[in-house]
Amino acid sequence: EKLHVSEPSNAYDFGQLINAVNANKDKAACADLLTITDPKKLPVLLSNKLEGEILLIFIQSLEHYVAGKDPGLAYQHLFYLSKAERFKVVLALLSKNEKEEVQQLFELLSKSRSDQYSLEDLERLKKVYEL
């Protein structure tokens, strides 16, 4: 059964949706959620709930469903994700394989063109993600 996602109005609703998406490893539903969520609101919506699993499903969803259609939106989400509370902690705990997934998304974005970011912007953001 496909998870129905609607734009979350607060951190609690967002947390509930993320937990459901993560429990089912539903990357398509996660991509839907990220597509309707304003990237600028991510740090507030995530509050202090960012975990490795969540970061990873975001990365996978952006890579498989969002970046091909809208690389600018994928970039914006990566940018604001890096502003979330606990980002540095979660990043430090990623395994080598998980870091490679993040790297793949950056590679995909570097091959895409968007007026939302330049290659310099992308390189700067890669440093933030410690790649």
Secondary structure as GFF3:
##gff-version 3
##sequence-region A 1 131
A	DSSP	alpha_helix	11	24	.	.	.	ID=ss1
A	DSSP	alpha_helix	27	36	.	.	.	ID=ss2
A	DSSP	three_ten_helix	39	41	.	.	.	ID=ss3
A	DSSP	alpha_helix	42	46	.	.	.	ID=ss4
A	DSSP	alpha_helix	52	61	.	.	.	ID=ss5
A	DSSP	pi_helix	62	66	.	.	.	ID=ss6
A	DSSP	alpha_helix	71	81	.	.	.	ID=ss7
A	DSSP	alpha_helix	87	92	.	.	.	ID=ss8
A	DSSP	alpha_helix	96	111	.	.	.	ID=ss9
A	DSSP	alpha_helix	119	128	.	.	.	ID=ss10
###
